[in-house]
Amino acid sequence: LGVMYEYGKGVEQSYETAVEWYRKAAEQGQADAQRKLGVMYEYGKGVKQSDEKAVEWYRKAAEQGYASAQNELGDRYYFGTGVEQSYETAAEWYRKAAEQGFAIGQFNLGYMYEYGQGVKQSNKKAVDWYRKAAEQGNASAQCNLGVMYEYGKGIEQSDEKAVEWYRKAAEQGQANAQFNLGYMYEYGKGVELSYSMAVEWYRKAAEQGQADAQRNLGFMYERGYGIERSDEKAVE
């Protein structure tokens, strides 16, 4: 019923009434409602914004094993929002979510291993967790797994495999992957060199605000690579 009020489905939309019903369920121990109440506090929807209250309700759901809430609690610890910042505790909660097969938690745990945040740095473990998330379709993990293949971090180097994973993410609209795929086409890494394809992927990323892609697209216009040469477009 809270969900129906939050999204105005069959009733007049009301965050305040959604919160009332979420709270009734949450206080009975309903984990999804506890998580939803945390979200409402986090974004100040129907209640006064409170990071501390958000953490309180995320924790209740997380302690019941609710994977999404475990991941969100990990985020709170990672950024120090409503709690004292701790990479170690963030990694603990990401792991709980990841081990349940929650793709975003798997990506986050992979990231922690890649950069040695809260865990001992390990490119191999980063690859393992990125792959689990990537195989579930998580675009950020697909992009990062591509990076690991391109640079041979924790896995045998392969431009072809890098392209494969960049493409999966790029086709989902992941801007960094679109840039990376454009770069592979520009230099013929793992694919046949094609300036026109490089331009195509740079443009997709550039239109999403990806700064590296905007710069490279400008370069392509300046040199007339894969597109009609234009100083004006380059400047733009």
N, C-alpha and C positions, 0 to 999 in steps of 0.2 A: 504494500500500500504506500509505503514511503517512496518507493521507486516511481509509482504512478504519479504521485504529487511532484516529485523532483522534475520529471520530464513532461508533466502536463498531459498524461495519457488517460483520457476518459474523465478527467477532472481538471479544474482550473489549476494551472501551474503555481506551486507555492513551495519555496525552499523551507519556509518556516514550518509548514505542516509536514513536509517530508521529514524534517529533523525530529518533530514530535513522535512520528511513527517509528523512525529509526531508533530513537532513544528507548521507546517501549520494548522493542525487540532486543536491542543491545543490552539492556539491563536484565533481560532474561537469559543472556549468554549467547545470543545468536551471532555467530562470528562475522557473517557477511554484513550484518547491520552495524556491528562494532566498527568494522573497517569503513563502511559508508559514513558513519558518524565522524570518524577520523578525517575523512576527506572533506566533510562539510566544515569542520573546524579549521582544517588546513587552508581552505580557500575562502573562509568567512561567508559561506552560503547558508543563510537562514539562521546563523548564530554569529556572535562576535568572534572574529578571527583569533585563533589561539594555537600557536605551534605546540605549546605544552599539552593542551587538551587533545590535539590531534595525536600526539605521541601516546598519550594515555590510552586512547581507544584503539590505535593501531597495535599497541602492545597486548591488549586484552585479546584481540583477534589472533595476533601472531602466536601467542602462547597456547592457543588452541590448535595451532598447526596450519593456520590459514596462510597459504603461500604468498598471495598477493600482499597481505598485510606484513608478512615477514620481510618481503622485499622493500616495502615502503618504510618500514622501521629501519631497515638497513640504510635507506636513503637519508633518513633523519640523522643517523649517526655519522654517515659519510660527510654530510654538509654541516653538522653541528646545529641543526634546526630544532629547537625545543628541547635539546639534550646537549650534554657536553660532547664535543666532537671526538670521535674515536674510530679510526680506520679498522682497528682490531674487532670492535663490536659490530661495525658495519659488515665486515667480512663474515662474522659468525651468522648474522641474520640472512645475508645473501646466500650463504651455504645452505641454510635450512630450506630456503625457497628453491634453490637450485637442485637440491637432492630430491625434491618432490617433482622435478621436471618442469619447473616454472621458467620459461625461456628468458625473461628479462633478468631474473635472478642469476641464471647461468651466464648470461652476457656480463653482468656486473661482477660476478666472481672471477670470470676470465680476465676482466680489466684489472682487477685487484692483483691477480697473479702477474699479469704483464708488467705492471708498474711497481710491484712489490709494496703495495699499500695494505698494511694490516696482516699480510702473509709474507712468507719468504718468496722472493721473486723467482718465478719459474715460467719461462716461455712455453715449455712443454705443457704444463698444466693450463696455461692460458689458452693454448691451442685446443686442448681437450674440452674445456668449457665453452669456448667460442663455437666449436664444432657442434656440440649438443644443442646450443641455441640456434645456430645457423640452420641445422637440419630441421628445426621446427619453423623455419621461415623468418626468424628475427633478422631484419635487414642490417642493423648495426653490427651484429655478430658476423653476418656474412661479409660485410665490408672489412671488419677487423681480421677475419680469417684470411681474406684475400691479401691483406697487408703482411700477415705472417708468412704466407706462401711467397709473396714477391721478394721479401728480404731474407727468407730462410731462417725465421726466428722460431725455434722450437720444433721445426719440421724441415724436411728436405725442400730446398728452394725450387720453385716451379712457377714461371711466368704464366704458363697455360692454366694451372690451377688457380692462380691469382685472378686471372681474367674470368674464369668460370664463376668464382664467388663474387667478384666485383659486379659481374653482369646480373646475377640473381638479386643483389641488393639494389643496383641501379634501376632495374626494371620495376622495383617497388617504390622508386622515387627517392632513394637515399642519396642525398646530395654529394657527400664525400665519395661514395662509390662511383657516382656519375663522373666526378672529376677524375678519379683514379682510372676509370675505364677509358676516358678521353685521353689521358696521358699514355696509356698502353697503346692505344691506336696511333697517337702522334709519333711514338718512337718504335712502333712495331715490336712490342714486347709481348710475346704469347699470342699475338694475332698478326695478320698481315698489315703492314703499315698502311694507314689510310688517314690523310688529313681531313677528308670530308667527314669521316666517322668521328674523328677527334673533335671537330667543330660541333657536330651534333650533340655529343655527350657533354662537352664543355658548356654548350648553351643551356642544356637542361639544368645543369648544376648552377650556372651563373644566374639563371632566372630565379633560383631559390635563394640567391644571396651568397653563394659560396665564393669567397673572395679570390682564392687561388684560380678557380675556373674563370672568373671575370677577368683576371689578369691574363690568363692564357688565351682566352677568347680575343682579347684586345691584341695580343701578339699575332694571332692568326690573321686578324684583319690587317694589321700593319704589314705583314709579309705576303699577304694574299695566299696563304696556305689553306687549301680546301674550301676557299670562299673568295668572292671577288674582293680585291684589295681596296681598302678604304681607311684613310687616316682619320676621317671623322668618326667612323664606327670604332676604330681603335681607341681614340680619345675617350669616347663614350664609355 
